[in-house]
Amino acid sequence: MSGHSKWATIKRKKAGIDAARGRVFTRVIKEISIAARQGGGDPDGNPRLRTAIAIAKASNMPADNIERAIKKGTGELEGVTYEEITYEAYGPGGVALLIDCVTDNKNRTASELRHLFSKYGGNMGAQGCVAWMFEAKGVITIDSSKTDEDTLMDVALEAGADDVKTEEGVFEVFTAPSNLEAVKSAIEAKGIPVSSAEMNKIPQNTVQLDERTAESMLKLMDMLEDFDDTQKVYANFDISPEILAKLDK
């Protein structure tokens, strides 16, 4: 798939951002609560909740935490009411950015994001300014040591996937959003373990960054990833392996 963002690949080269920094539990709890509020607390009838629970279990989240997050989402337990909002922005070099946030205070979140962008060389944009550059897709990742590309390709395409790519030791299966669960189930039914399955926003083209701009962009991405209200960050930049190697030193 042309135009696939390299940010996921770059993150895999940077030592475990979410897990290492203790962000994953907070983000998954928010996702579980929102999924339960919107689609009910039964994962069998709520694909989004089912996916969030799978991520929580893969992250070794205790079952009690998962249950509490579901009950807070359905209103069985009192808790903070979270809202989803996507902010659009530009980073160094004109990179387009979408930042999916979950917050209990949109004004505070917007203010803190503006501060981050002013500090690290970007600026917030108006609604709709960059969203048109991205396409919603389901993305399933599989460790490339667990299967071969031909086998995975046959299973995935037969189940309705759009494409399969190889990136840095993993296979990435792309699907229409409505086909994500069906393709994931078909892959697992063949005994192929799935590392992750989630909704993503894929840029239709990428901006190639030089070394100086790449360094600034990576600093900004790290700060956005670290921001407590951030769930996911999408960007349409690419960095050559040579420049990335220099920056990793």
ABEGO torsion letter per residue (X at the ends): XBGBBAAAAAAAABBGAAAAAGAAAAAAAAAAAAAAAAAEABAAABAAAAAAAAAAAAAGBBAAAAAAAAAAAAGABBBBBBBBBBBBBBBBGGBBBBBBBBBABAAAAAAAAAAAAAAAGBBBBBBGAAAAABBBBBBBBBBAAABBAAAAAAAAAAAGBABBBBBGGBBBBBBBAAAAAAAAAAAAAAGBBBABBBBBBBBABBBBBBAAAAAAAAAAAAAAAABAABABBBBABBBBAAAAAAAAX
